[in-house]
Amino acid sequence: MEQQLNQEQGQSSTSALTGLPNHVLLIVLSQLDLFSLCSCSRSCTLLSKMAAHPSLPIWQKFKHDGWVLWDVRCVLARVLRLPPQVFHVQLDVKRSHKFPVTVTLHNLRPLLGVTDTEELAEHVSKAVQDQIARLKRWRFSSWQQLPPAASISCCRADRSTARASLHPEVAVPRLVHLLQQAAPCAIMYREPLMP
């Protein structure tokens, strides 16, 4: 009985929180520390989206390091239901040319309550592989309609990290398109010179 009452109170407090207008919800979320923000992010889809909002003070120091790496972050955010900004994603071509994207997971231990990061890496790589496999069932008319998971061709666990390889046929056109949107005059296509 007491457990049922606690569950009902938890549901009513979540619905009361999600019933707030977005600008008020952002004010509430801006008062939270990283651990609390990530806990809110894992509770429901709306709070997950709002916890990743770039206007929150906790994300002001976040440096956007490119759209392809952002795609990888978004896939990881969907898998673990955390804001994309919490993931440490970097290109590490020196270590592996086949799997150049490295995601260190040891910083997520306190946020997820996990002690074994190797097991976490296995779980993450399997979940990302599942998302990639689901994409192959669908047909997209253009690369612009592809979700972020389409940028990743394969993901594997490597000790306490997850490593990913990229689809150049998706990642490169997406990057060029985004650059064209940012500065349409900056990128000019030329016909190849004929010998």
N, C-alpha and C positions, 0 to 999 in steps of 0.2 A: 504494500500500500504506500509506504513512504517513498519507495523507489519510483513508483508510478507518479506520485505527486512531484518529485524532483524532476522527472522527465517532462511533465506538463509545464512546470515552471520554466525549464530550459527552453522549451518550444515557444512559450509565450514571450520570453525575453528576446529570443532570436527574431520572432515575427515583429515584435515592437521595434527592434533595432532596424530591421529591413524595411519597415513601414515608414521610416523617416525619409524626407526628401534627400536627394543625393548630396546637395551642398551641406546639409546639416550632418549627414553621415560622414562626410569627409572631415568635418570639424571634430567629430567624436573620434574618428580613426587617427587624426593627427595627434591626439593626446597619448596614444599607445606606444609602448616600446616595441622593439623588433619581435620579441617572443610573443607578446600579446597580439600583435598585428598578424603574425603568421598563424596563430591559433584561430583568429577570426577568419582568416583567409581559407582555412580548411573546413569551416562550418557550412558554408553555402556558396552557390555560384555568384550571387550578387556581391557578397562580402569579399569573395576572391577577386573579382574585378575591381572593386573599390579599393582594396588593400594594395593593389598595384598601381594606383593612380599616381602619375608623376608629380602632382602638386603637393603630395604629403611631405612634410618636412624631413622625414626619415630618408627619403629618396633624393633629396636635393644634392647630395654629394655623389650620386650615382652617375658614372660617366658612360654614355652610350657608345659602345665600341663597334658598331656596324650592324647592318640589318641581317646579315646571315647569322651572326652570333646571337642576335636578338631572336631569330627564328628558333634556334636551339634552346634558348632560355624559355621561350613560350611553350615549346614541347615539354620541357622539364616541369614547367609550372603546371601544365595540365596533368601530368603524371602524378606529381606529388602534392598538388593543390596548394602551392606556395606562390608568393609574388615572384615574377621573373627576375627581379632585381637582386634576389638573395643568392643566386647561383654564380659561382666563380667559373666563368667560361672563357677560355683563351685558345688561340691558335698556337700549336706547338709542333711545327713542321720538323724541327730538329730531331724530335724523338720518333715520330712516325709519319711517313708520307701518306700511308693508306688511311690512318685515323688521326688527322691533324687537330681535331677539336677535342680539347681536354676539359672535363668538368670535375673539379675537386669537390668531394662530398663530405669531407671531415668537418667542415664548418656547419653542416646541417644537423649534426648529432643532437645538440641541445634543442633545436627547433622541432625535431621529429621524435625526440625521446628514444633514439637508436644508439646502441653501443657498438655494434659491429658494422663498420663502414664498408667492409668487403661484401657483406650480405646486402647492404643497401645498394651498392653498386650493381650487384647481380639483379636485384629487383628493378632498379631504374633501367638498366639496359634491356631487360626482358619487356618491360612496359613500353619503352620507346620502340622496340622491334615490333610489338603488337600494333602500335599506332601506324607504323610504316606498312605493315602487312594489310591493315584495313584500308589504307589508301589505294593499294594496288587493285582492289575490287572495284573502285569507282573510276569513272572516266571523266576527265575534265577537258573542256573545250579549249582552254588556253592556260598557259602557265600562271597567268595573273589570278586565276581562281583557285590555285593550289593553296592548301593550308600550310602552316609553318613546317609540319612534319615532312612535307615533300622535299624540303631542302636536305634532309638527312637520308643517306642511302643505307647506312648500317650503324649499329651501336653495340659496343661490347664493354664488359667490365674489365678493369685492369687495376688490381689491388683495391685501393679505396677511391678510385676514380672511375668515371665513365668516359669512354672515348668514342667519338663519332666520326664517320666519314661523310662527305658531302656529295650531293648530286650536282656536278658542275652545270648540267643542262637546265637545272632549276635555279640554282644559287646565282649563277652569273647573269642570266637575263633579268632575274628579280632585282639584283643589285644595279644593273644598268638602267632598268626602268625607274627605280627609286632615285637614282642620280639624275635622270632626265626630268623627273618631277621637281627635284630640288633646284636645278639650274638647267633649263631646256637648251640654252645656248652653249653650255659647257661641253657637251658631248656631241661631236659631229661624226657622222658615218661617212666614210669614203669608200669608193669602189676600189678593189685591189688593183694594183698596177699589173698590167699584162706584160709579159716579157717580150 
